[in-house]
C-alpha cells in the first residue's frame, strides 16, 4: 500500500491521463426514449381537450408573477455554482463565481440535449476544470460530492413533504416507513459520531477503508480524492460545521426550483395544493434524474401532471402548471446554456484568480522611497 501511495504521490496533480469521453449512448437508451416520447404523444392526443384548455390558461399568465418564477430558477442555478465553487476552494482551486456559473449552465444544456446526456455533461465539466488548472483528483471529487449532496438534499426535501402531507395524498401509506427511516438515520449517525471519538475505532475504520481501496484502482483513486479533500477542508475549516453550508446550498438549489414551480402556479391564478406540491415535486425530480430522455422530456411532464392531479388539481390546470414550469426551468435555459458554452470556448484564459501584482513605481519614486527609509533608520543606527 505504501508503494502504491508513493507512486500516486509522484504523479502530482496530473494523476495519470484524463479519462476518455463517455461511450456512445446505447441503443436501449434510444428505444426507451422513443417509447416514452411516443407515450407522451399518445397522452397528449387523448387528452387534447385538456391540453387546449391548458394552453388557454397559459395565455392569461401574469408576466409580473412569471418574473418571480424566473428569479427562483436563477437562484437555484446560482446555488449549484456556489456549491461547486465552495468545494473547489476547499480543495485549493480558486475559480471565479462567473466561471463556475457558466460551467453549470453549459452542463445543464448538455445534459438536456441527448439521452444519457448527464454522462457527457460530467465529462465536459471535468475537462473544462482540468484546462483551468484544477487537479484531476480534485475535479472528480468535486463532481462526486456535489452529486451526493444534491441527492441527499432532495431526499430530505421529499421526506419533509411526506411528513407535512400526513395522511393525505397517494403517499400517505409511506408515512410510517419514512418515520422509521428517519429514526434509523439518526441512530446510525449518532452511533458513528460517538464511536469516532475512540482512537481504536478510528484506526480500525481507517484500515478497513484502505483495504477496500486496494481491491480496485478506481476505488483507491476515489479514496485518495476524498481523503485529500477531507484533509484540506479540515486544515482550513476543521469540524463538521463547514459541511453545513454546502449542504444548505444543495438544499436551496431544490428549494428555489420548487419555488419556481409554486410561482408558476401562482402566476396562472391556480391555488397551490399545499403541502402535496412538495411531494409531487420531489417524486418528479427523482424520476427525471434517471435521464431516460433528453432533459427528462415526457417523464417529468407526465409524472408532475399526474401527481398534481392526485393532489387536487384539475387536469387542465395541472397540464398548464407543468408546461409553464418546464418552459422556465428547461426550455428557456437551453439557449442560455449553449451561449455560455460558446463564451467559455472563446475565452481561453479561464476563470482562475490570479495573484495580485504590485504596481510598478517610477524610478524617481523608488529613489525617494529609499531615501525616506534610510532617514527612518538613522536614529536606530545611532
C-alpha positions in Angstrom: 0.0 0.0 0.0 2.9 2.4 0.8 4.5 1.7 -2.5 1.2 2.3 -4.3 0.8 5.6 -2.3 4.4 6.7 -3.3 3.6 6.0 -6.9 0.5 8.1 -6.7 2.2 11.0 -5.0 5.0 11.1 -7.6 2.3 11.8 -10.3 1.3 15.1 -8.6 -1.6 17.0 -9.9 -1.6 15.2 -13.2 -2.6 11.8 -11.8 -2.5 9.8 -15.0 -4.2 10.5 -18.3 -7.6 12.1 -18.4 -10.5 9.7 -18.7 -11.8 9.1 -22.1 -15.1 10.6 -23.3 -18.2 8.7 -22.2 -19.1 5.9 -24.5 -21.8 6.4 -27.1 -25.4 6.2 -26.0 -26.5 2.6 -26.0 -29.4 1.6 -28.3 -31.5 0.8 -25.3 -31.5 4.4 -24.3 -32.9 5.4 -27.7 -35.5 2.7 -27.5 -36.7 3.7 -24.0 -36.6 7.4 -25.1 -38.7 6.7 -28.2 -41.2 4.7 -26.2 -41.6 7.4 -23.6 -41.9 10.2 -26.1 -44.5 8.1 -28.0 -46.4 7.5 -24.8 -46.4 11.3 -24.1 -47.7 12.0 -27.7 -50.5 9.4 -27.1 -51.5 11.0 -23.8 -51.4 14.5 -25.5 -53.7 13.2 -28.3 -56.1 11.5 -25.9 -56.1 14.5 -23.6 -56.2 17.1 -26.3 -59.2 18.9 -24.9 -57.5 19.4 -21.5 -54.3 20.4 -23.4 -56.2 23.1 -25.4 -57.7 24.4 -22.2 -54.3 24.4 -20.5 -52.9 26.5 -23.4 -55.7 28.9 -22.9 -54.8 29.2 -19.2 -51.2 29.9 -20.1 -52.2 32.8 -22.4 -53.6 34.6 -19.4 -50.5 34.2 -17.4 -49.4 37.3 -15.3 -45.9 38.4 -16.5 -45.1 40.1 -13.3 -45.6 36.9 -11.3 -43.8 34.9 -14.0 -40.7 37.0 -13.5 -40.7 35.7 -9.9 -40.5 32.1 -11.2 -37.6 33.0 -13.4 -35.8 34.6 -10.4 -36.3 31.5 -8.4 -34.8 29.4 -11.2 -31.8 31.7 -11.5 -31.3 31.5 -7.7 -31.4 27.7 -7.9 -28.6 27.6 -10.6 -26.6 30.1 -8.6 -26.7 27.8 -5.5 -25.3 24.9 -7.6 -22.5 27.2 -8.8 -21.7 28.4 -5.3 -21.7 24.8 -4.1 -19.2 23.7 -6.6 -17.1 26.8 -6.1 -17.0 26.1 -2.3 -15.8 22.5 -2.9 -13.2 23.7 -5.4 -11.9 26.4 -2.9 -11.8 23.8 -0.1 -9.5 21.7 -2.4 -7.2 24.7 -3.1 -8.6 25.8 -6.5 -9.8 29.4 -6.6 -12.2 29.9 -9.5 -14.4 32.9 -10.0 -18.1 32.5 -9.5 -18.9 33.7 -13.0 -16.8 30.9 -14.5 -18.3 28.2 -12.4 -21.8 29.5 -13.1 -21.1 29.4 -16.9 -20.0 25.8 -16.5 -23.2 24.9 -14.6 -25.3 26.5 -17.3 -23.5 24.7 -20.1 -23.5 21.4 -18.4 -27.3 21.8 -17.8 -27.8 22.4 -21.5 -25.6 19.4 -22.5 -27.4 17.1 -20.1 -30.7 18.1 -21.6 -29.7 17.6 -25.2 -29.3 13.8 -25.5 -30.5 10.7 -23.8 -27.9 9.9 -21.1 -26.6 13.4 -21.6 -25.6 13.6 -17.9 -22.5 11.5 -18.7 -21.5 13.8 -21.5 -22.1 16.8 -19.2 -19.9 15.4 -16.4 -17.1 14.6 -18.9 -17.3 18.2 -20.3 -17.2 19.8 -16.9 -14.2 17.6 -15.9 -12.2 18.6 -19.0 -13.0 22.2 -18.5 -11.9 22.2 -14.9 -8.7 20.4 -15.9 -7.9 23.0 -18.5 -8.4 25.7 -15.9 -5.7 24.1 -13.7 -7.8 22.0 -11.4 -6.2 18.7 -10.5 -7.7 15.5 -11.8 -8.4 14.1 -8.3 -10.0 17.4 -7.1 -12.1 17.8 -10.2 -13.5 14.3 -9.9 -14.1 14.6 -6.2 -16.0 17.9 -6.6 -18.3 16.4 -9.2 -18.9 13.3 -7.0 -19.5 15.3 -3.8 -21.8 17.8 -5.4 -23.9 15.0 -6.8 -24.0 13.2 -3.5 -25.0 16.4 -1.6 -27.7 17.1 -4.2 -29.2 13.6 -3.9 -29.2 13.7 -0.1 -30.8 17.2 0.0 -33.5 16.1 -2.5 -34.2 13.1 -0.3 -34.5 15.4 2.8 -36.9 17.6 0.9 -39.1 14.7 -0.2 -39.2 13.3 3.3 -40.2 16.7 4.6 -43.0 16.8 2.1 -44.2 13.3 3.1 -44.2 14.3 6.7 -46.0 17.5 6.0 -48.7 15.8 3.9 -49.5 13.4 6.7 -52.4 11.1 5.9 -53.4 12.9 2.7 -52.3 12.0 -0.8 -51.1 8.9 -2.6 -48.0 8.5 -0.4 -49.9 8.5 2.9 -49.2 4.9 3.4 -45.5 5.5 3.3 -45.5 7.8 6.4 -44.6 5.0 8.9 -41.8 3.9 6.6 -40.5 7.5 6.4 -40.6 7.9 10.1 -38.7 4.6 10.6 -36.0 5.7 8.1 -35.5 9.0 9.9 -35.2 7.3 13.3 -32.7 4.8 11.8 -30.7 7.5 10.2 -30.5 9.5 13.4 -29.4 6.4 15.3 -26.7 5.5 12.7 -25.3 9.0 12.5 -25.3 9.3 16.3 -23.5 6.0 16.7 -21.0 6.9 14.1 -20.2 10.2 15.8 -20.0 8.6 19.2 -17.7 5.8 18.0 -15.4 8.2 16.1 -14.3 9.7 19.4 -12.4 6.5 20.3 -8.9 6.3 18.7 -9.0 2.5 18.3 -12.3 2.7 16.4 -10.8 5.3 14.1 -7.7 3.3 13.4 -9.8 0.2 12.7 -12.1 2.0 10.3 -9.1 3.5 8.6 -7.5 0.1 8.0 -10.8 -1.3 6.6 -11.0 1.8 4.4 -7.5 1.2 3.0 -8.1 -2.5 2.4 -11.2 -1.8 0.4 -9.2 0.7 -1.7 -6.5 -1.8 -2.5 -9.1 -4.1 -4.3 -9.5 -1.7 -7.2 -7.6 1.1 -8.8 -10.7 3.2 -9.2 -11.7 2.7 -5.6 -8.2 3.7 -4.5 -8.5 6.9 -6.6 -11.8 7.7 -5.0 -10.4 7.1 -1.5 -7.4 9.3 -2.3 -9.5 12.1 -3.6 -11.9 12.0 -0.6 -9.0 11.8 1.8 -7.1 14.7 0.3 -10.2 16.9 0.1 -11.1 16.0 3.7 -7.6 16.9 4.9 -7.7 20.2 3.0 -11.1 21.1 4.5 -10.0 20.0 8.0 -6.9 22.1 7.8 -8.7 25.3 6.7 -12.2 24.7 8.3 -11.9 22.0 11.0 -15.0 20.2 12.3 -18.4 19.2 10.9 -19.8 22.7 10.8 -18.1 23.6 7.5 -20.2 20.9 5.7 -23.4 22.5 6.8 -23.1 25.4 4.3 -22.6 23.2 1.2 -25.5 21.0 2.3 -27.6 24.1 2.7 -26.6 25.3 -0.8 -27.7 21.9 -2.2 -31.0 22.1 -0.3 -31.5 25.7 -1.5 -31.0 24.5 -5.1 -34.0 22.2 -4.9 -35.9 24.7 -2.7 -35.6 27.5 -5.2 -36.5 25.2 -8.1 -39.6 24.2 -6.1 -40.3 27.9 -5.7 -40.2 28.2 -9.5 -42.9 25.6 -9.7 -45.0 27.4 -7.0 -44.5 30.8 -8.6 -45.6 29.3 -12.0 -48.8 28.0 -10.3 -49.4 31.4 -8.7 -48.8 33.3 -12.0 -51.7 31.2 -13.5 -54.0 32.1 -10.7 -54.3 28.5 -9.6 -54.4 27.5 -5.9 -51.3 25.8 -4.8 -52.1 22.3 -3.4 -50.2 22.6 -0.1 -48.3 20.5 1.0 -48.8 17.9 -1.7 -46.9 20.0 -4.2 -43.6 19.3 -2.3 -44.2 15.5 -2.6 -45.2 15.8 -6.3 -42.1 17.9 -7.0 -39.7 15.5 -5.1 -41.0 12.4 -6.8 -40.9 14.1 -10.2 -37.3 15.1 -9.7 -36.3 11.5 -8.7 -38.0 10.2 -11.9 -36.4 12.9 -14.0 -32.9 12.2 -12.6 -32.9 8.9 -14.4 -32.4 10.9 -17.7 -34.2 8.3 -19.8 -35.0 11.0 -22.3 -33.3 14.3 -23.1 -33.9 16.6 -20.1 -36.5 14.1 -18.9 -38.9 15.1 -21.6 -42.1 13.2 -21.3 -41.1 11.7 -17.9 -41.2 14.9 -16.0 -44.3 16.2 -17.7 -46.3 13.0 -17.2 -45.1 12.5 -13.6 -45.7 16.0 -12.4 -49.1 16.3 -14.1 -50.4 13.0 -12.7 -49.1 13.8 -9.2 -50.7 17.3 -9.2 -54.0 15.8 -10.3 -53.8 13.3 -7.4 -53.3 16.2 -5.0 -56.4 18.0 -6.1 -55.7 20.0 -9.3 -57.9 19.6 -12.3 -56.3 18.0 -15.3 -56.1 21.2 -17.4 -54.7 23.2 -14.5 -52.0 20.5 -13.8 -51.0 20.5 -17.5 -50.8 24.3 -17.6 -48.7 24.5 -14.5 -46.4 21.7 -15.8 -45.9 23.3 -19.2 -45.2 26.7 -17.8 -42.8 25.3 -15.2 -40.9 23.4 -17.9 -40.7 26.5 -20.1 -39.0 28.4 -17.3 -36.8 25.7 -15.8 -35.8 23.8 -19.0 -36.6 25.3 -22.4 -35.5 28.9 -21.5 -32.2 27.6 -20.1 -31.2 25.7 -23.2 -30.1 28.7 -25.4 -28.6 30.4 -22.3 -26.6 27.3 -21.6 -25.3 26.9 -25.1 -24.4 30.6 -25.3 -22.4 30.2 -22.0 -20.6 27.3 -23.5 -19.7 29.3 -26.6 -18.3 32.1 -24.3 -16.2 29.6 -22.3 -14.9 28.2 -25.6 -13.8 31.6 -26.9 -12.4 32.7 -23.5 -9.4 30.5 -23.1 -7.8 32.3 -20.2 -10.2 30.6 -17.7 -11.7 31.9 -14.5 -8.9 31.2 -12.1 -8.0 34.0 -9.7 -4.5 35.3 -10.5 -2.3 36.7 -7.7 -2.3 40.4 -7.4 0.7 42.1 -8.8 2.3 45.1 -7.0 2.1 48.2 -9.1 5.4 49.3 -10.7 6.9 52.5 -9.3 8.6 55.2 -11.3 12.4 55.2 -10.7 12.2 58.6 -9.1 9.6 57.4 -6.7 11.7 54.4 -5.8 14.7 56.7 -5.1 12.6 59.0 -2.8 11.2 56.0 -1.0 14.7 54.6 -0.4 15.8 58.0 1.0 12.9 58.1 3.4 13.7 54.5 4.6 17.3 55.5 5.2 16.3 58.5 7.2 14.0 56.5 9.3 16.7 54.0 10.1 19.4 56.7 11.1 18.1 57.1 14.8 18.2 53.4 15.3 21.7 53.1 14.0 22.9 55.8 16.3 
